[in-house]
Amino acid sequence: MTTQEHPEPEKENLDHIVGRLAGAVARLDPGRRATLRRMDAERDPPLEFIKLMVTLPIPRWEHNPRAWQTLVAGMTLFDPPPAGTRSSRLGRALAEGGFSEARLERLLAAQGAAGRRLFLRACRFLAAKRMPINWLDAAQFLLATDPQRARNIRLSIARSFFRTQASASDRRA
């Protein structure tokens, strides 16, 4: 399967799609959210996930279901639920939350199942600190299939992380 056969959603559309998804996750009752929180992105999705994706509808989700499952599972970890895509950039939220550089390096270097697992760990870290994140950043991180685009997204996350650290350091000085 090539990126020509299953292109990534366009950024303009992805912002709208992720916003609708975050809103839908926020409106789920606690039982449905719990089902989605427990889903394992390395296994077939539960019917609750398929129902969510089909009823919204989310275009082409079945071309990269593991990434979409991971995104939804990450959203369910936050209480209150995610409001949309206008929160802090992912790198900034990680820096403000005190995520270590070593953990960031592992997250940004990981791919496939390991990357999805580390992304969910980062979500748990941020959720525990009540640090909302920009779900568009998260979606781009998880959905990128083109190697150059994936590198650019990871660079953007790192840049945001280190700029936030530098800014906090300047304020302390």
Secondary structure, DSSP 8 states (H G I E B T S, - for coil): --TTTS----HHHHHHHHHHHHHHHHHS-HHHHHHHHT--TTS---HHHHHHHHHTT-TTGGGSHHHHHHHHHHHHTSSS----S-S--HHHHHHHHT--HHHHHHHHH--HHHHHHHHHHHHHHHHHTT----HHHHHHHHH--SHHHHHHHHHHHHHHHHHHHHHHHHHH-
